[in-house]
Amino acid sequence: MGNRVVITGLGVVAPNGIGVTDFLHAIQNGISGIRFIPEFEELKFNCQVGGFPEFENEQLQGYITETSLYGLKGKGIAFGIRAALDAWVDAGNEIAGEDTLWDTGCVFGSSVADTDVIKMAITRVDAKESKKLGSRVVEQIMNSGITAYISGRLGLGNKIINNSAACATGTQSILMGYEYIKYGMAKRMVVGSCEYVDRYVFGGFDSMRVLSRKYNDEPERASRPMSASAGGFVPGSGAGALILEDLEFALARGAKIYGEVLGGATNSGGQRNGGSMTAPGAVGVVKCIEDAIADAKISTEAIDLVSGHLTATIADRLEIKNWVQALKRKEDDFPLVNSLKSMVGHSLSAAGSIEMVAAVLQLKYNFAHPNLNLEDPIPEIVDMIGTNNLPTKKIDREINTIAKANFGFGDVNSCLIISKYKA
């Protein structure tokens, strides 16, 4: 059976809101965080819009020491620190203490260290100025920099793991933390992921011609999941974090409980049977969803809302087809389905964790957030699940169980099932 695992804290740094209060307001009201980026026009990118949090490192004052703050250049790490520590405090914990918390660990994901920091190091070394690099570069270049900052600030002594699985990173990190608690290896885990898509990463995607380019003069219309007029995804940045706890541990300390993680699964299609480096294979996706539902020990009929990966590419139609097959539900019997990417873009490694924070809020406050820019859903999607389950405005409805999935480059899949906590 294993231990029951509950969600007790949330933190988020998103393009449309920093902190749970602002983020909740944004997703309830369909507020987009996608803006025109003059720098991308100067760089002659085809896509000149993006979803970037309105965040400066000064907003970490009080979160980390002045010395650490002065030397911190990596934006992705900064996003992750803010989200993780906000979640920690939201769960009723203090950022203090000299003791190591042996029962608490961290699984936090990222794709790549900030290339701006790497560029600075390379430039200095090539100019024979390595003595000017200082002592803070290595900790920000290493992928595990984010977990090192979080665990060091909070004194975490259990499993400290940096996870990287492309766009599946966030949900996979949460799944790993869930499993450590479920199987008795930890009592509490700080989980999530962060991403900063700087000009170099952005440029790489732009050269692949997978980004939106038709709405540079109308940024808020650029991210169009499931829309017939979608022209690719919009890169985003940010971080999401959750505190997961063993149920008895949480109850013993009187923690508030947002919901429960019932189960989950992660797999790979092996880049076979239609799967590739850049496209998920249907067989692996369907199996991942089915395995998550089996692990959660629920029926597919119990799912009220699907928080999809749904990036505004040609893969959206195939994703809905896979959900229909996995859930064995269609047309008006299909659950509500939405994509947060319509508001914030696709924040790559951070996508799953930011979207999971949104999923938990929808669970707690009984609503489904709108899909922006979905005035023209793809006809094949309409044929499969109709339009009643594709909200374009907030729907207030009892939400008891949510399926959240993400599918990443390398044909890697992850899916989580969360529900309201019932004693």
Secondary structure, DSSP 8 states (H G I E B T S, - for coil): ----EEEEEEEEEETTEESHHHHHHHHHTT---EEE-HHHHHTT-S--EEE-----GGGGBTTB-HHHHHH---HHHHHHHHHHHHHHHHTT--S--SS-BTTEEEEEE-SS--HHHHHHHHHHHHTT-GGGS-SSSHHHHSTTHHHHHHHHHHTB-S-EEEE--GGGHHHHHHHHHHHHHHTTS-SEEEEEEEE---HHHHHHHHHTT-B--TTTTSGGGS--TTBTT--SB-BB-EEEEEEEEEHHHHHHTT----EEEEEEEEEE-TT-TT--SSS--HHHHHHHHHHHHHHHT--GGG--EEE----SSTHHHHHHHHHHHHHT--GGGS-EEE-THHHH-B-GGGHHHHHHHHHHHHHHHTEE---TT-SSB-HHHHHHH-STTS-SS-EE----EEEEEEEETTTEEEEEEEE----
